C-alpha cells in the first residue's frame, strides 16, 4: 500500500519533469502518434559509398582465400571481436536496404558523368529508377534477405554459410548495377592461366 501511495505522489512530479524537458511551446508526444514522414538526405550514390559498399566489404572480407606468390592464406573470424565486427557490418547492410527503399531519394547529390563505357550518367540512371522503382525496391529487399542470412551464418559461426551469403549479396548488387547503372557494360575476357597479366586470385564472395 505504501509503495502505491508513493507512486501516486510521484506521478505529477514525473509528468511535470517531462513537460519541462519539452521545447517551449510544444506539447509532449502522445501515445500512438504518427511518426514524422521520412525524408531522405543522402543520395543513392552517397548511401552506397557510406554504408552499402563499406558494410558489404566487411561481410566479404570476413572469410576469404588469398592466393599470392608465397602461397594460400585462409582468413576467417576467430575471436569474439572479429565475429562481432562481421555482424555489425551485416546489420548495417541490412538496414541500408530500408534506406534505399525510401521514396524521393535522388541518385546523386549533383549530376555525375558515366564512369566507364557501357555505364550511364546520373541523369539516365535517375530516369531508369523513376520508371521502375518497384524493381529497385525489390533489389533492396533481396539485399536485406541476403544480409539476414549473413547474420544467421555469423551467429552460427559458420564460415561456409557466410561465404555463401556473401556470394548472394554480390549477385544482388551486380544484378542491380546491371539494371540501373551499367546495362550496356561489355566485360573483357579474363587473362588465361599463363598470361603474365593475370592477377593473383582473391576469393571470399562466392567461395569458388
C-alpha positions as CSV (number, residue, x, y, z in Angstrom):
1,X,0.0,0.0,0.0
2,X,2.8,2.3,0.9
3,X,4.5,1.9,-2.5
4,X,1.2,2.6,-4.3
5,X,0.8,5.8,-2.4
6,X,4.4,6.9,-3.1
7,X,3.9,6.1,-6.8
8,X,0.7,8.2,-6.9
9,X,2.5,11.1,-5.3
10,X,5.4,10.8,-7.8
11,X,3.3,10.7,-10.9
12,X,2.6,14.5,-11.0
13,X,6.3,15.2,-10.5
14,X,7.3,12.9,-13.3
15,X,4.7,14.5,-15.6
16,X,6.0,17.9,-14.7
17,X,9.6,17.0,-15.5
18,X,8.6,15.6,-18.9
19,X,6.8,18.8,-19.8
20,X,9.8,20.9,-18.6
21,X,12.1,18.9,-20.9
22,X,9.9,19.6,-24.0
23,X,10.8,22.6,-26.1
24,X,8.9,25.8,-25.1
25,X,5.5,26.0,-26.7
26,X,5.4,22.3,-27.8
27,X,3.3,19.6,-26.3
28,X,4.9,16.2,-25.4
29,X,4.2,13.4,-27.9
30,X,1.1,11.3,-27.2
31,X,0.9,7.6,-27.3
32,X,0.2,6.3,-30.8
33,X,1.3,9.5,-32.5
34,X,2.1,9.1,-36.2
35,X,5.9,9.4,-36.8
36,X,7.2,12.2,-38.9
37,X,7.4,11.5,-42.7
38,X,10.7,10.0,-43.7
39,X,12.8,12.5,-45.6
40,X,15.9,11.2,-47.4
41,X,19.0,13.4,-47.1
42,X,21.8,11.4,-48.7
43,X,21.7,10.5,-52.4
44,X,21.8,6.9,-53.5
45,X,25.4,7.3,-54.6
46,X,26.3,8.7,-51.1
47,X,24.4,5.9,-49.4
48,X,26.2,3.3,-51.5
49,X,29.6,4.8,-50.7
50,X,29.0,5.4,-47.0
51,X,27.0,2.3,-46.0
52,X,26.4,-0.3,-48.6
53,X,30.0,-0.6,-50.0
54,X,31.8,-0.5,-46.7
55,X,29.4,-2.9,-44.9
56,X,29.4,-5.3,-47.8
57,X,33.2,-5.3,-47.7
58,X,33.0,-6.1,-44.0
59,X,31.0,-9.2,-44.8
60,X,33.0,-10.3,-47.9
61,X,36.4,-9.8,-46.2
62,X,35.4,-11.7,-43.1
63,X,36.0,-15.0,-44.8
64,X,38.3,-15.1,-47.8
65,X,41.1,-17.0,-49.5
66,X,44.1,-15.0,-50.7
67,X,46.5,-16.6,-53.2
68,X,49.9,-15.0,-53.6
69,X,53.4,-16.0,-54.7
70,X,54.0,-17.0,-51.1
71,X,51.1,-19.4,-51.0
72,X,47.5,-19.6,-50.0
73,X,46.2,-17.7,-46.9
74,X,42.8,-18.5,-45.3
75,X,41.1,-15.8,-43.4
76,X,38.0,-16.1,-41.2
77,X,36.8,-14.6,-37.9
78,X,38.3,-16.4,-34.9
79,X,37.8,-14.1,-31.9
80,X,34.6,-12.7,-30.4
81,X,35.6,-9.3,-31.6
82,X,36.2,-10.4,-35.2
83,X,32.8,-12.1,-35.3
84,X,31.2,-9.0,-33.8
85,X,32.8,-6.8,-36.4
86,X,31.4,-9.0,-39.2
87,X,28.0,-9.0,-37.6
88,X,28.0,-5.2,-37.3
89,X,28.8,-4.9,-41.0
90,X,25.9,-7.3,-41.9
91,X,23.5,-5.3,-39.7
92,X,24.4,-2.0,-41.4
93,X,24.0,-3.7,-44.8
94,X,20.5,-5.0,-43.9
95,X,19.3,-1.6,-42.6
96,X,20.8,0.1,-45.6
97,X,18.1,-1.8,-47.6
98,X,15.4,0.2,-45.7
99,X,17.1,3.5,-46.5
100,X,17.4,2.6,-50.2
101,X,13.7,2.0,-50.4
102,X,12.7,5.4,-49.1
103,X,10.8,7.3,-51.8
104,X,12.3,10.5,-53.1
105,X,16.0,9.7,-52.7
106,X,17.9,11.2,-55.7
107,X,20.6,9.2,-57.5
108,X,23.3,11.8,-56.9
109,X,23.7,14.9,-54.8
110,X,24.7,16.5,-58.1
111,X,24.9,15.2,-61.6
112,X,27.8,13.0,-62.5
113,X,29.1,11.5,-65.8
114,X,29.2,7.9,-66.8
115,X,32.1,6.2,-65.1
116,X,33.1,3.9,-68.0
117,X,32.0,2.6,-71.4
118,X,28.6,0.9,-71.0
119,X,27.8,2.8,-67.8
120,X,25.1,5.6,-67.6
121,X,25.4,9.1,-66.2
122,X,23.3,10.2,-63.3
123,X,20.5,11.7,-65.5
124,X,19.9,8.4,-67.3
125,X,20.2,6.4,-64.1
126,X,17.6,8.6,-62.5
127,X,15.2,8.1,-65.4
128,X,15.5,4.3,-65.1
129,X,15.0,4.5,-61.4
130,X,11.9,6.7,-61.7
131,X,10.4,4.5,-64.4
132,X,11.0,1.2,-62.5
133,X,11.0,1.9,-58.8
134,X,9.4,-1.4,-57.8
135,X,12.4,-3.3,-59.3
136,X,14.8,-1.1,-57.4
137,X,13.0,-1.7,-54.2
138,X,12.9,-5.5,-54.9
139,X,16.7,-5.4,-55.2
140,X,16.9,-3.6,-51.9
141,X,14.7,-6.3,-50.3
142,X,16.8,-9.0,-51.8
143,X,19.9,-7.3,-50.4
144,X,18.3,-7.3,-47.0
145,X,17.4,-11.0,-47.3
146,X,20.9,-12.0,-48.2
147,X,22.2,-9.8,-45.3
148,X,19.9,-11.5,-42.9
149,X,21.3,-14.9,-44.0
150,X,24.8,-13.5,-43.4
151,X,23.8,-12.5,-39.8
152,X,22.5,-16.1,-39.3
153,X,25.7,-17.5,-40.5
154,X,27.7,-15.3,-38.2
155,X,25.6,-16.1,-35.2
156,X,26.2,-19.8,-36.0
157,X,29.9,-19.1,-36.5
158,X,29.7,-20.9,-39.8
159,X,32.3,-19.6,-42.3
160,X,31.0,-21.7,-45.2
161,X,27.5,-20.3,-44.8
162,X,28.9,-16.8,-44.5
163,X,30.8,-17.2,-47.8
164,X,27.5,-18.4,-49.4
165,X,25.6,-15.4,-48.1
166,X,28.4,-13.1,-49.3
167,X,28.0,-14.6,-52.7
168,X,24.3,-13.9,-52.7
169,X,25.0,-10.3,-51.6
170,X,27.4,-9.9,-54.5
171,X,24.9,-11.4,-57.0
172,X,22.1,-9.0,-55.8
173,X,24.5,-6.0,-56.1
174,X,25.6,-6.9,-59.6
175,X,22.1,-7.6,-60.8
176,X,21.0,-4.1,-59.6
177,X,24.0,-2.5,-61.2
178,X,23.4,-4.2,-64.5
179,X,19.8,-3.0,-64.4
180,X,20.3,0.6,-63.4
181,X,24.0,1.6,-63.5
182,X,25.8,-0.1,-66.4
183,X,23.2,-2.0,-68.5
184,X,25.4,-1.8,-71.6
185,X,28.6,-2.9,-70.0
186,X,31.0,-5.1,-72.0
187,X,33.2,-7.3,-69.8
188,X,36.5,-8.2,-71.4
189,X,37.7,-11.8,-71.2
190,X,39.9,-12.7,-68.2
191,X,43.6,-13.4,-68.9
192,X,44.5,-17.0,-69.3
193,X,46.3,-19.1,-66.7
194,X,49.7,-18.5,-68.2
195,X,49.1,-14.8,-69.1
196,X,51.7,-12.7,-67.1
197,X,49.0,-10.0,-66.6
198,X,46.7,-12.5,-64.8
199,X,46.1,-11.1,-61.2
200,X,46.5,-13.1,-58.1
201,X,43.3,-14.7,-57.0
202,X,41.4,-13.3,-54.1
203,X,38.3,-15.2,-53.1
204,X,35.6,-14.8,-50.5
205,X,32.4,-13.7,-52.1
206,X,31.3,-16.9,-53.8
207,X,33.7,-19.5,-52.4
208,X,34.7,-20.7,-55.9
